Amino acid sequence: MANTTAAADALIQAMLDGPAAPAPSGITSNFVDPPSNGVAGLIAALISLGIATIMLVIRIFTKLYIIKAWNIEDCMGSFLGYVA
């Protein structure tokens, strides 16, 4: 009984260590140094943050100097919209 359990564990470990499926034809698997889109994601996030900051400054300027009315909704809406 112990032999079959050890053999089953070895088989399961061998399946977990191998690939889930063979790579498609013409594609070479690269698990050591795969390509990454991290830089593009960082650039997109920074551009979005910059646009959100500019829009928040415009909204605050409009409420304080043009409309000259500041409500609690403006504080919460501006802060939560910026954080989200």
Secondary structure, DSSP 8 states (H G I E B T S, - for coil): -HHHHHHHHHHHHHHHHS-SS---TT-----SS----HHHHHHHHHHHHHHHHHHHHHHHHIIIIIS----HHHHHHHHHHHH-
